[in-house]
Amino acid sequence: NKSTRKINRLKEEEELAKLQERINNYDPKTDEASVSQFSDLPITENTLKGLKEATFVSLTDIQKKTIPIALKGEDLMGTARTGSGKTLAFLIPVIESLIRNKITEYDGLAALIVSPTRELAVQIQTECSKFGKSSRIRNTCVYGGAPKGPQIRDLARGVEICIATPGRLIDMLEAGKTNLKRVTYLALTVYSTSCILA
């Protein structure tokens, strides 16, 4: 029904405006101590729902330090050991940025995550699908050692997030199968950066 959709859209816009206000007012120097759980973060109910379903409650150190700053749209670089929650530390701000800016697959590729290996790329895609599903955020994973056809079809259908290894990403760009004109969010690992620069 039309009026129900309108009411839901207005509620969503109101929620996004409140979240944006919380993000704008966040000061890492004074507010970091009050953030210990995902529910303390200014993120949407859909993202929180995905986190709860995956039984993620408490923030790790890297998540606590980086997510609020990344939500503000600031550039940052973080390092942490394996298994410390780095993937969610950059995925949550990516997904939330797409939601707040009302980006859809029809707008074109908006977020690029570059991974050094296909194993890590696939792992990142699994997490991205898990937390982006409730907000209908579409993604694809492009990497070497697999047929290009399905990857090209995913890009042609439209996705907001592309997780890629450097070599296959360059192949897709050179073949004109995607472009980076609308990419506003970029996540690189140190190793991926080295590969691209090489």
C-alpha positions in Angstrom: 0.0 0.0 0.0 1.2 3.5 -1.0 0.7 5.2 2.4 2.5 2.4 4.3 5.5 2.7 1.9 5.5 6.5 2.4 5.4 6.1 6.2 8.3 3.6 6.1 10.3 5.9 3.9 9.8 8.8 6.2 10.8 6.7 9.3 13.9 5.6 7.4 14.8 9.2 6.5 14.3 10.2 10.1 16.5 7.4 11.4 19.2 8.3 8.9 19.1 11.9 9.9 19.4 11.0 13.6 22.4 8.7 12.9 24.1 11.4 10.8 23.7 13.8 13.7 25.3 11.3 16.1 28.1 10.7 13.6 28.7 14.5 13.2 28.8 15.0 16.9 31.2 12.0 17.6 34.5 13.1 19.1 37.1 10.3 19.4 38.9 12.1 22.2 35.9 12.2 24.5 33.4 9.6 23.2 35.6 6.5 22.6 35.3 5.4 26.2 31.5 5.2 25.9 31.7 2.8 22.8 32.2 -0.9 23.6 29.4 -2.7 21.7 28.1 -2.5 18.2 24.8 -1.1 19.5 26.7 1.9 20.8 27.6 2.9 17.3 25.5 5.2 15.1 24.6 2.5 12.6 21.3 1.4 11.1 19.0 -1.2 12.5 19.5 -3.4 9.5 23.3 -3.5 10.1 22.7 -4.1 13.8 20.3 -6.9 12.9 23.0 -8.6 10.7 25.5 -8.3 13.5 23.2 -9.8 16.1 22.3 -12.7 13.8 26.1 -13.4 13.5 26.4 -13.1 17.3 28.7 -10.0 17.1 28.1 -7.9 20.2 31.3 -6.4 21.5 33.8 -4.3 19.5 37.4 -5.3 19.2 40.1 -2.7 19.7 40.6 -2.0 16.0 36.8 -1.7 15.5 36.3 0.6 18.4 39.1 2.9 17.2 38.3 3.0 13.5 34.6 2.5 12.8 33.4 5.8 14.3 36.1 7.8 12.5 35.4 6.0 9.2 31.6 6.6 9.6 32.5 10.3 9.7 34.0 9.9 6.2 37.6 10.4 7.3 40.5 8.6 5.7 42.4 6.3 8.0 44.9 3.5 8.2 44.8 0.8 10.7 46.9 -2.2 11.5 46.1 -5.2 13.7 46.9 -8.9 14.0 45.0 -11.6 12.2 41.6 -12.4 13.7 41.3 -9.0 15.4 38.2 -7.9 13.4 39.8 -5.8 10.7 37.3 -6.9 8.1 34.3 -5.6 10.0 36.3 -2.5 10.9 36.2 -1.4 7.2 33.0 -3.3 6.0 30.6 -1.6 8.4 31.5 1.9 7.4 31.4 0.9 3.7 27.8 -0.5 4.1 26.6 2.3 6.3 28.0 4.9 3.8 26.1 3.3 1.0 22.9 3.2 3.0 23.2 6.9 4.2 24.0 8.1 0.7 21.1 6.0 -0.7 23.4 4.3 -3.2 21.9 1.4 -5.2 23.2 -1.0 -7.8 21.7 1.3 -10.4 24.1 4.1 -9.4 27.2 2.0 -10.3 30.1 0.7 -8.4 30.5 2.8 -5.3 32.9 0.9 -3.1 36.1 -1.0 -4.0 37.9 -3.4 -1.6 41.2 -4.7 -2.9 42.6 -7.9 -1.4 46.0 -9.5 -2.0 44.7 -13.0 -2.4 41.5 -14.7 -3.7 41.1 -16.6 -0.4 40.9 -13.4 1.5 38.7 -11.8 -1.2 36.2 -14.6 -0.9 36.3 -14.4 2.9 35.6 -10.6 2.7 32.7 -11.3 0.3 31.2 -13.8 2.7 31.2 -11.2 5.5 30.0 -8.5 3.1 27.0 -10.6 2.0 26.1 -11.4 5.5 26.0 -7.8 6.7 24.8 -6.2 3.5 21.9 -8.6 2.9 19.4 -7.0 5.2 20.0 -3.6 3.5 20.0 -5.2 0.0 23.6 -4.1 -0.7 24.9 -6.1 -3.6 28.5 -7.2 -4.1 30.7 -9.3 -6.3 34.1 -10.8 -5.9 36.5 -10.7 -8.9 39.8 -12.7 -8.7 42.1 -14.7 -11.0 42.1 -18.4 -11.3 38.3 -18.5 -11.9 36.2 -18.0 -15.1 35.7 -14.3 -16.0 32.2 -14.8 -17.4 30.2 -15.0 -14.1 32.3 -12.1 -12.6 31.6 -9.9 -15.7 27.8 -10.8 -15.5 27.8 -9.7 -11.8 29.4 -6.4 -12.7 27.0 -5.9 -15.6 23.9 -6.6 -13.4 25.1 -3.9 -11.1 26.7 -4.0 -7.6 27.5 -1.4 -5.0 30.6 -3.2 -3.7 33.4 -5.0 -5.6 35.9 -7.0 -3.7 38.9 -7.7 -6.1 42.4 -8.9 -6.3 44.7 -6.4 -8.1 45.4 -8.5 -11.3 41.8 -9.4 -12.0 40.7 -5.8 -11.2 43.1 -4.4 -13.8 41.9 -7.0 -16.3 38.3 -5.9 -15.8 39.2 -2.2 -16.0 41.3 -2.7 -19.2 38.5 -4.7 -20.8 36.0 -1.9 -20.0 33.8 -4.3 -17.9 33.7 -1.8 -15.0 35.1 1.6 -14.1 35.9 3.5 -10.9 34.2 6.8 -11.8 31.7 6.5 -8.9 33.9 4.8 -6.4 33.7 6.9 -3.2 34.9 4.3 -0.7 38.2 2.4 -1.1 39.7 -0.2 1.3 43.2 -1.5 0.6 45.5 -3.8 2.5 49.2 -2.8 2.7 50.0 -5.8 0.6 47.4 -4.9 -2.1 48.8 -1.4 -2.2 52.3 -2.8 -2.9 50.9 -5.0 -5.7 49.1 -2.1 -7.4 52.2 0.2 -7.1 54.4 -2.5 -8.5 
